[in-house]
């Protein structure tokens, strides 16, 4: 299993980056490849998914994101693409908090999961996750952004851009509104 990759970034696309390692260009699927710059050095925690039709390498900025990704994969019906999509739509700390509190509404609204999938993830992972508490602030911020005319996708992106350390509904809403400008 490939657990880490380090090398020079050859190219960056919308969903993956190509990293040169020992002369090979390795495609790594990521939540935010735009954080990397072509020509720079990158070090990523990775997960290698082996499937019938080939292998795919998924990269994360740190081991905590990779470990959360792997916990999501332990839920039946959640594959690597779904798990990566979930991590794209909300910060890991907020996801862990929502799952820990079994906040299905947050998982449905902000992450965009269906009710059954959200319930399954909340039930199966609530005992396994620790981390930050989620007290519905992002759910309220999401509702407010949609009421202000944001599409659901724009609202999710705006919430994702808010630093996880920022607390309080008003402060998170203000940061999300500023992110659109």
Secondary structure, DSSP 8 states (H G I E B T S, - for coil): ---EEEEEEEEE-SSEEEEEETTEEEEEEES-GGGS-TTSEEEEEEEEEEETTEEEEEEESSHHHHHHHHHHHTSTT--HHHHHHHHHHS-HHHHHHHHHTT-HHHHHHTS---HHHHHHHHHHHTTT--S----SHHHHHHHHHHHTT--HHHHHHHHHTS-TT--SHHHHHHHHHHHH-
